[in-house]
Amino acid sequence: MSTSTYEVTGMTCEHCVASVTEEVAEIPGVTDVAVDLASGGLRISSTQPIPDETVRGAVEEAGYRLA
Amino acid sequence: MSTSTYEVTGMTCEHCVASVTEEVAEIPGVTDVAVDLASGGLRISSTQPIPDETVRGAVEEAGYRLA
C-alpha cells in the first residue's frame, strides 16, 4: 500500500475536481483518490508506488498541471 | 424562430459552460445554445419564445443562476 500527495493547479470548480479524480482513478493500481479544490491537493492511495510521471500524465490529460 | 439572451453567474470553467449548455439544450423547442464563459452570456435560439422561468429553471438545474 502506498500513498502520495501532489499539488494540482488550474482547477476552478468541482467539475475540475471530478475530471482530475476520474483520470487519476484510471491509473492501474490506484485504490483511492482525494482532490481538494481549495488547496489543489491530490492524494493518491495505490497498491504499489505510482511513478510521478504517470500521475503528471493523468493530471495533464484532465487539462490541469502539477505544481 | 426566436432568440433571447441572458446573463449567467457562477460559471468558472468550460465544464460549467458545458453543464449550462446541456441543460438549456434540453428545453423543448430550443435549436441552438451559445454560452460565453468570460461574460456569462447565454444566447438561446428556439422555434418559439421560451418563458424566462423555464430558462431560469434549466440554469439552476445546472447549478448556476441568472443575473
N, CA and C atoms of all chains as a GROMACS GRO file, in nm:
protein
  402
    1MET      N    1   0.085  -0.120   0.000
    1MET     CA    2   0.000   0.000   0.000
    1MET      C    3   0.088   0.124   0.000
    2SER      N    4   0.054   0.220  -0.083
    2SER     CA    5   0.136   0.341  -0.097
    2SER      C    6   0.043   0.462  -0.104
    3THR      N    7   0.086   0.572  -0.043
    3THR     CA    8   0.008   0.696  -0.052
    3THR      C    9   0.103   0.809  -0.091
    4SER      N   10   0.062   0.891  -0.186
    4SER     CA   11   0.147   1.005  -0.222
    4SER      C   12   0.060   1.127  -0.246
    5THR      N   13   0.119   1.244  -0.229
    5THR     CA   14   0.043   1.368  -0.245
    5THR      C   15   0.111   1.460  -0.345
    6TYR      N   16   0.027   1.537  -0.413
    6TYR     CA   17   0.072   1.632  -0.516
    6TYR      C   18  -0.010   1.759  -0.503
    7GLU      N   19   0.033   1.861  -0.577
    7GLU     CA   20  -0.049   1.982  -0.584
    7GLU      C   21  -0.086   2.007  -0.730
    8VAL      N   22  -0.214   2.024  -0.755
    8VAL     CA   23  -0.265   2.047  -0.890
    8VAL      C   24  -0.302   2.194  -0.904
    9THR      N   25  -0.263   2.255  -1.016
    9THR     CA   26  -0.300   2.394  -1.040
    9THR      C   27  -0.401   2.404  -1.154
   10GLY      N   28  -0.484   2.506  -1.147
   10GLY     CA   29  -0.576   2.535  -1.257
   10GLY      C   30  -0.719   2.490  -1.235
   11MET      N   31  -0.745   2.418  -1.125
   11MET     CA   32  -0.882   2.374  -1.100
   11MET      C   33  -0.963   2.491  -1.043
   12THR      N   34  -1.081   2.513  -1.100
   12THR     CA   35  -1.162   2.627  -1.056
   12THR      C   36  -1.296   2.588  -0.998
   13CYS      N   37  -1.338   2.464  -1.017
   13CYS     CA   38  -1.470   2.426  -0.966
   13CYS      C   39  -1.476   2.275  -0.946
   14GLU      N   40  -1.587   2.230  -0.894
   14GLU     CA   41  -1.600   2.086  -0.864
   14GLU      C   42  -1.602   1.999  -0.989
   15HIS      N   43  -1.635   2.060  -1.105
   15HIS     CA   44  -1.625   1.982  -1.229
   15HIS      C   45  -1.478   1.949  -1.256
   16CYS      N   46  -1.391   2.047  -1.228
   16CYS     CA   47  -1.247   2.025  -1.248
   16CYS      C   48  -1.199   1.914  -1.154
   17VAL      N   49  -1.244   1.920  -1.030
   17VAL     CA   50  -1.209   1.817  -0.932
   17VAL      C   51  -1.251   1.679  -0.983
   18ALA      N   52  -1.371   1.672  -1.038
   18ALA     CA   53  -1.423   1.544  -1.089
   18ALA      C   54  -1.339   1.494  -1.205
   19SER      N   55  -1.296   1.584  -1.293
   19SER     CA   56  -1.214   1.543  -1.408
   19SER      C   57  -1.081   1.485  -1.364
   20VAL      N   58  -1.015   1.554  -1.270
   20VAL     CA   59  -0.886   1.506  -1.220
   20VAL      C   60  -0.904   1.372  -1.149
   21THR      N   61  -1.005   1.364  -1.065
   21THR     CA   62  -1.031   1.240  -0.990
   21THR      C   63  -1.050   1.123  -1.086
   22GLU      N   64  -1.130   1.147  -1.190
   22GLU     CA   65  -1.160   1.041  -1.286
   22GLU      C   66  -1.034   0.991  -1.359
   23GLU      N   67  -0.953   1.086  -1.406
   23GLU     CA   68  -0.832   1.046  -1.480
   23GLU      C   69  -0.734   0.972  -1.391
   24VAL      N   70  -0.713   1.023  -1.270
   24VAL     CA   71  -0.615   0.960  -1.180
   24VAL      C   72  -0.664   0.822  -1.136
   25ALA      N   73  -0.796   0.810  -1.116
   25ALA     CA   74  -0.852   0.682  -1.071
   25ALA      C   75  -0.832   0.572  -1.175
   26GLU      N   76  -0.811   0.612  -1.302
   26GLU     CA   77  -0.792   0.512  -1.409
   26GLU      C   78  -0.652   0.454  -1.412
   27ILE      N   79  -0.558   0.513  -1.336
   27ILE     CA   80  -0.421   0.460  -1.334
   27ILE      C   81  -0.424   0.322  -1.267
   28PRO      N   82  -0.368   0.221  -1.332
   28PRO     CA   83  -0.369   0.086  -1.274
   28PRO      C   84  -0.303   0.084  -1.135
   29GLY      N   85  -0.368   0.022  -1.039
   29GLY     CA   86  -0.314   0.011  -0.904
   29GLY      C   87  -0.368   0.115  -0.808
   30VAL      N   88  -0.430   0.220  -0.862
   30VAL     CA   89  -0.484   0.325  -0.774
   30VAL      C   90  -0.610   0.274  -0.707
   31THR      N   91  -0.616   0.289  -0.576
   31THR     CA   92  -0.732   0.239  -0.500
   31THR      C   93  -0.817   0.351  -0.443
   32ASP      N   94  -0.758   0.473  -0.430
   32ASP     CA   95  -0.836   0.585  -0.378
   32ASP      C   96  -0.773   0.716  -0.425
   33VAL      N   97  -0.859   0.813  -0.455
   33VAL     CA   98  -0.812   0.945  -0.499
   33VAL      C   99  -0.891   1.050  -0.423
   34ALA      N  100  -0.820   1.147  -0.364
   34ALA     CA  101  -0.888   1.257  -0.296
   34ALA      C  102  -0.831   1.387  -0.351
   35VAL      N  103  -0.920   1.475  -0.396
   35VAL     CA  104  -0.877   1.605  -0.451
   35VAL      C  105  -0.948   1.715  -0.374
   36ASP      N  106  -0.870   1.815  -0.332
   36ASP     CA  107  -0.928   1.930  -0.261
   36ASP      C  108  -0.918   2.054  -0.349
   37LEU      N  109  -1.034   2.107  -0.382
   37LEU     CA  110  -1.038   2.221  -0.474
   37LEU      C  111  -0.963   2.342  -0.417
   38ALA      N  112  -0.987   2.376  -0.293
   38ALA     CA  113  -0.932   2.498  -0.234
   38ALA      C  114  -0.778   2.498  -0.234
   39SER      N  115  -0.720   2.386  -0.195
   39SER     CA  116  -0.574   2.380  -0.184
   39SER      C  117  -0.507   2.324  -0.308
   40GLY      N  118  -0.585   2.257  -0.394
   40GLY     CA  119  -0.525   2.189  -0.509
   40GLY      C  120  -0.465   2.054  -0.472
   41GLY      N  121  -0.484   2.014  -0.347
   41GLY     CA  122  -0.423   1.890  -0.301
   41GLY      C  123  -0.479   1.766  -0.369
   42LEU      N  124  -0.389   1.676  -0.406
   42LEU     CA  125  -0.426   1.549  -0.468
   42LEU      C  126  -0.358   1.438  -0.389
   43ARG      N  127  -0.436   1.349  -0.330
   43ARG     CA  128  -0.379   1.238  -0.253
   43ARG      C  129  -0.419   1.107  -0.319
   44ILE      N  130  -0.321   1.027  -0.347
   44ILE     CA  131  -0.344   0.903  -0.419
   44ILE      C  132  -0.302   0.784  -0.332
   45SER      N  133  -0.392   0.691  -0.316
   45SER     CA  134  -0.358   0.564  -0.250
   45SER      C  135  -0.351   0.458  -0.358
   46SER      N  136  -0.252   0.369  -0.346
   46SER     CA  137  -0.235   0.269  -0.451
   46SER      C  138  -0.172   0.143  -0.394
   47THR      N  139  -0.188   0.036  -0.467
   47THR     CA  140  -0.136  -0.093  -0.421
   47THR      C  141   0.016  -0.096  -0.428
   48GLN      N  142   0.073  -0.013  -0.517
   48GLN     CA  143   0.218  -0.001  -0.526
   48GLN      C  144   0.250   0.144  -0.562
   49PRO      N  145   0.374   0.190  -0.544
   49PRO     CA  146   0.406   0.329  -0.577
   49PRO      C  147   0.380   0.358  -0.725
   50ILE      N  148   0.318   0.475  -0.753
   50ILE     CA  149   0.290   0.516  -0.892
   50ILE      C  150   0.399   0.618  -0.932
   51PRO      N  151   0.463   0.599  -1.047
   51PRO     CA  152   0.565   0.696  -1.089
   51PRO      C  153   0.503   0.837  -1.103
   52ASP      N  154   0.579   0.938  -1.060
   52ASP     CA  155   0.530   1.076  -1.070
   52ASP      C  156   0.487   1.111  -1.212
   53GLU      N  157   0.562   1.060  -1.309
   53GLU     CA  158   0.530   1.096  -1.448
   53GLU      C  159   0.395   1.040  -1.492
   54THR      N  160   0.357   0.927  -1.432
   54THR     CA  161   0.226   0.869  -1.464
   54THR      C  162   0.116   0.958  -1.408
   55VAL      N  163   0.138   1.007  -1.286
   55VAL     CA  164   0.041   1.097  -1.224
   55VAL      C  165   0.032   1.227  -1.304
   56ARG      N  166   0.149   1.279  -1.339
   56ARG     CA  167   0.152   1.404  -1.417
   56ARG      C  168   0.074   1.385  -1.548
   57GLY      N  169   0.094   1.272  -1.613
   57GLY     CA  170   0.025   1.246  -1.739
   57GLY      C  171  -0.126   1.245  -1.723
   58ALA      N  172  -0.173   1.185  -1.615
   58ALA     CA  173  -0.318   1.177  -1.591
   58ALA      C  174  -0.375   1.316  -1.562
   59VAL      N  175  -0.302   1.393  -1.482
   59VAL     CA  176  -0.349   1.529  -1.448
   59VAL      C  177  -0.354   1.616  -1.573
   60GLU      N  178  -0.252   1.603  -1.657
   60GLU     CA  179  -0.248   1.684  -1.780
   60GLU      C  180  -0.354   1.636  -1.879
   61GLU      N  181  -0.380   1.507  -1.879
   61GLU     CA  182  -0.487   1.454  -1.965
   61GLU      C  183  -0.622   1.518  -1.927
   62ALA      N  184  -0.639   1.542  -1.797
   62ALA     CA  185  -0.762   1.606  -1.750
   62ALA      C  186  -0.766   1.755  -1.781
   63GLY      N  187  -0.649   1.811  -1.818
   63GLY     CA  188  -0.645   1.952  -1.856
   63GLY      C  189  -0.583   2.044  -1.751
   64TYR      N  190  -0.512   1.986  -1.654
   64TYR     CA  191  -0.453   2.066  -1.546
   64TYR      C  192  -0.305   2.033  -1.534
   65ARG      N  193  -0.239   2.094  -1.432
   65ARG     CA  194  -0.094   2.075  -1.418
   65ARG      C  195  -0.059   2.043  -1.274
   66LEU      N  196   0.051   1.971  -1.260
   66LEU     CA  197   0.108   1.956  -1.126
   66LEU      C  198   0.193   2.079  -1.097
   67ALA      N  199   0.188   2.128  -0.973
   67ALA     CA  200   0.268   2.245  -0.935
   67ALA      C  201   0.415   2.204  -0.930
   68MET      N  202  -3.926   3.148  -3.518
   68MET     CA  203  -3.786   3.148  -3.470
   68MET      C  204  -3.770   3.261  -3.369
   69SER      N  205  -3.706   3.232  -3.259
   69SER     CA  206  -3.691   3.330  -3.152
   69SER      C  207  -3.550   3.322  -3.096
   70THR      N  208  -3.494   3.438  -3.061
   70THR     CA  209  -3.362   3.439  -2.997
   70THR      C  210  -3.370   3.526  -2.872
   71SER      N  211  -3.316   3.479  -2.762
   71SER     CA  212  -3.314   3.561  -2.641
   71SER      C  213  -3.181   3.546  -2.572
   72THR      N  214  -3.145   3.648  -2.493
   72THR     CA  215  -3.016   3.645  -2.426
   72THR      C  216  -3.033   3.668  -2.276
   73TYR      N  217  -2.945   3.607  -2.199
   73TYR     CA  218  -2.946   3.614  -2.053
   73TYR      C  219  -2.803   3.627  -2.005
   74GLU      N  220  -2.788   3.654  -1.875
   74GLU     CA  221  -2.654   3.650  -1.816
   74GLU      C  222  -2.655   3.548  -1.702
   75VAL      N  223  -2.559   3.458  -1.708
   75VAL     CA  224  -2.546   3.352  -1.608
   75VAL      C  225  -2.430   3.386  -1.515
   76THR      N  226  -2.451   3.370  -1.385
   76THR     CA  227  -2.342   3.394  -1.290
   76THR      C  228  -2.296   3.262  -1.227
   77GLY      N  229  -2.169   3.259  -1.188
   77GLY     CA  230  -2.116   3.145  -1.115
   77GLY      C  231  -2.034   3.047  -1.198
   78MET      N  232  -2.033   3.065  -1.329
   78MET     CA  233  -1.954   2.973  -1.412
   78MET      C  234  -1.806   3.009  -1.401
   79THR      N  235  -1.722   2.909  -1.378
   79THR     CA  236  -1.578   2.936  -1.360
   79THR      C  237  -1.491   2.867  -1.463
   80CYS      N  238  -1.544   2.772  -1.538
   80CYS     CA  239  -1.459   2.700  -1.634
   80CYS      C  240  -1.545   2.643  -1.745
   81GLU      N  241  -1.479   2.582  -1.842
   81GLU     CA  242  -1.553   2.530  -1.957
   81GLU      C  243  -1.642   2.411  -1.922
   82HIS      N  244  -1.612   2.346  -1.808
   82HIS     CA  245  -1.704   2.240  -1.764
   82HIS      C  246  -1.838   2.302  -1.725
   83CYS      N  247  -1.831   2.419  -1.661
   83CYS     CA  248  -1.954   2.489  -1.622
   83CYS      C  249  -2.034   2.527  -1.746
   84VAL      N  250  -1.963   2.579  -1.846
   84VAL     CA  251  -2.026   2.616  -1.972
   84VAL      C  252  -2.097   2.495  -2.032
   85ALA      N  253  -2.030   2.381  -2.029
   85ALA     CA  254  -2.088   2.259  -2.085
   85ALA      C  255  -2.214   2.217  -2.010
   86SER      N  256  -2.213   2.232  -1.877
   86SER     CA  257  -2.330   2.194  -1.796
   86SER      C  258  -2.450   2.281  -1.829
   87VAL      N  259  -2.427   2.412  -1.838
   87VAL     CA  260  -2.537   2.504  -1.870
   87VAL      C  261  -2.590   2.476  -2.010
   88THR      N  262  -2.497   2.460  -2.104
   88THR     CA  263  -2.536   2.434  -2.243
   88THR      C  264  -2.624   2.310  -2.252
   89GLU      N  265  -2.582   2.206  -2.182
   89GLU     CA  266  -2.653   2.078  -2.186
   89GLU      C  267  -2.795   2.090  -2.131
   90GLU      N  268  -2.808   2.158  -2.016
   90GLU     CA  269  -2.940   2.171  -1.955
   90GLU      C  270  -3.033   2.256  -2.041
   91VAL      N  271  -2.982   2.367  -2.091
   91VAL     CA  272  -3.067   2.458  -2.171
   91VAL      C  273  -3.106   2.390  -2.303
   92ALA      N  274  -3.014   2.313  -2.359
   92ALA     CA  275  -3.043   2.246  -2.487
   92ALA      C  276  -3.156   2.146  -2.474
   93GLU      N  277  -3.182   2.099  -2.352
   93GLU     CA  278  -3.289   2.000  -2.331
   93GLU      C  279  -3.429   2.062  -2.328
   94ILE      N  280  -3.436   2.196  -2.322
   94ILE     CA  281  -3.568   2.261  -2.321
   94ILE      C  282  -3.634   2.238  -2.458
   95PRO      N  283  -3.757   2.188  -2.458
   95PRO     CA  284  -3.825   2.162  -2.586
   95PRO      C  285  -3.835   2.290  -2.670
   96GLY      N  286  -3.800   2.279  -2.797
   96GLY     CA  287  -3.808   2.392  -2.888
   96GLY      C  288  -3.676   2.464  -2.907
   97VAL      N  289  -3.580   2.440  -2.819
   97VAL     CA  290  -3.450   2.507  -2.831
   97VAL      C  291  -3.372   2.443  -2.946
   98THR      N  292  -3.321   2.529  -3.035
   98THR     CA  293  -3.248   2.480  -3.152
   98THR      C  294  -3.100   2.510  -3.146
   99ASP      N  295  -3.061   2.610  -3.064
   99ASP     CA  296  -2.919   2.643  -3.052
   99ASP      C  297  -2.894   2.713  -2.918
  100VAL      N  298  -2.780   2.684  -2.858
  100VAL     CA  299  -2.742   2.746  -2.731
  100VAL      C  300  -2.597   2.790  -2.742
  101ALA      N  301  -2.570   2.916  -2.706
  101ALA     CA  302  -2.431   2.964  -2.705
  101ALA      C  303  -2.405   3.025  -2.568
  102VAL      N  304  -2.299   2.980  -2.503
  102VAL     CA  305  -2.263   3.030  -2.370
  102VAL      C  306  -2.121   3.084  -2.375
  103ASP      N  307  -2.100   3.204  -2.323
  103ASP     CA  308  -1.967   3.263  -2.319
  103ASP      C  309  -1.920   3.271  -2.175
  104LEU      N  310  -1.810   3.201  -2.147
  104LEU     CA  311  -1.762   3.193  -2.008
  104LEU      C  312  -1.723   3.329  -1.954
  105ALA      N  313  -1.648   3.406  -2.032
  105ALA     CA  314  -1.594   3.533  -1.982
  105ALA      C  315  -1.704   3.631  -1.942
  106SER      N  316  -1.807   3.642  -2.024
  106SER     CA  317  -1.913   3.740  -1.998
  106SER      C  318  -2.032   3.681  -1.924
  107GLY      N  319  -2.042   3.548  -1.923
  107GLY     CA  320  -2.161   3.484  -1.868
  107GLY      C  321  -2.279   3.486  -1.963
  108GLY      N  322  -2.255   3.534  -2.084
  108GLY     CA  323  -2.364   3.546  -2.180
  108GLY      C  324  -2.421   3.411  -2.222
  109LEU      N  325  -2.554   3.406  -2.228
  109LEU     CA  326  -2.626   3.285  -2.272
  109LEU      C  327  -2.722   3.328  -2.382
  110ARG      N  328  -2.705   3.274  -2.502
  110ARG     CA  329  -2.795   3.308  -2.612
  110ARG      C  330  -2.867   3.182  -2.656
  111ILE      N  331  -2.999   3.193  -2.660
  111ILE     CA  332  -3.083   3.078  -2.691
  111ILE      C  333  -3.163   3.105  -2.818
  112SER      N  334  -3.153   3.014  -2.914
  112SER     CA  335  -3.239   3.019  -3.032
  112SER      C  336  -3.342   2.908  -3.017
  113SER      N  337  -3.467   2.941  -3.054
  113SER     CA  338  -3.573   2.842  -3.036
  113SER      C  339  -3.682   2.861  -3.140
  114THR      N  340  -3.759   2.755  -3.158
  114THR     CA  341  -3.866   2.760  -3.258
  114THR      C  342  -3.980   2.850  -3.214
  115GLN      N  343  -3.992   2.870  -3.082
  115GLN     CA  344  -4.092   2.963  -3.030
  115GLN      C  345  -4.032   3.026  -2.904
  116PRO      N  346  -4.087   3.139  -2.857
  116PRO     CA  347  -4.031   3.202  -2.737
  116PRO      C  348  -4.035   3.106  -2.618
  117ILE      N  349  -3.926   3.103  -2.540
  117ILE     CA  350  -3.917   3.018  -2.420
  117ILE      C  351  -3.943   3.108  -2.299
  118PRO      N  352  -4.034   3.070  -2.209
  118PRO     CA  353  -4.057   3.153  -2.089
  118PRO      C  354  -3.928   3.169  -2.007
  119ASP      N  355  -3.905   3.290  -1.957
  119ASP     CA  356  -3.786   3.316  -1.876
  119ASP      C  357  -3.773   3.216  -1.761
  120GLU      N  358  -3.886   3.180  -1.701
  120GLU     CA  359  -3.880   3.090  -1.586
  120GLU      C  360  -3.831   2.950  -1.624
  121THR      N  361  -3.859   2.913  -1.748
  121THR     CA  362  -3.810   2.783  -1.796
  121THR      C  363  -3.659   2.786  -1.812
  122VAL      N  364  -3.610   2.899  -1.864
  122VAL     CA  365  -3.465   2.915  -1.879
  122VAL      C  366  -3.399   2.918  -1.741
  123ARG      N  367  -3.460   2.995  -1.652
  123ARG     CA  368  -3.405   3.004  -1.515
  123ARG      C  369  -3.398   2.865  -1.451
  124GLY      N  370  -3.502   2.787  -1.470
  124GLY     CA  371  -3.505   2.652  -1.412
  124GLY      C  372  -3.392   2.565  -1.465
  125ALA      N  373  -3.366   2.575  -1.595
  125ALA     CA  374  -3.260   2.493  -1.656
  125ALA      C  375  -3.123   2.536  -1.604
  126VAL      N  376  -3.103   2.668  -1.595
  126VAL     CA  377  -2.974   2.720  -1.548
  126VAL      C  378  -2.951   2.679  -1.402
  127GLU      N  379  -3.056   2.686  -1.322
  127GLU     CA  380  -3.042   2.648  -1.180
  127GLU      C  381  -3.024   2.497  -1.165
  128GLU      N  382  -3.086   2.423  -1.254
  128GLU     CA  383  -3.067   2.277  -1.253
  128GLU      C  384  -2.920   2.243  -1.277
  129ALA      N  385  -2.856   2.323  -1.360
  129ALA     CA  386  -2.712   2.302  -1.389
  129ALA      C  387  -2.625   2.347  -1.272
  130GLY      N  388  -2.683   2.424  -1.180
  130GLY     CA  389  -2.608   2.466  -1.062
  130GLY      C  390  -2.565   2.613  -1.064
  131TYR      N  391  -2.625   2.693  -1.152
  131TYR     CA  392  -2.587   2.834  -1.166
  131TYR      C  393  -2.711   2.923  -1.156
  132ARG      N  394  -2.690   3.053  -1.173
  132ARG     CA  395  -2.802   3.147  -1.158
  132ARG      C  396  -2.806   3.245  -1.273
  133LEU      N  397  -2.926   3.293  -1.300
  133LEU     CA  398  -2.938   3.406  -1.393
  133LEU      C  399  -2.914   3.534  -1.315
  134ALA      N  400  -2.843   3.627  -1.375
  134ALA     CA  401  -2.815   3.755  -1.308
  134ALA      C  402  -2.945   3.834  -1.298
   0.00000   0.00000   0.00000
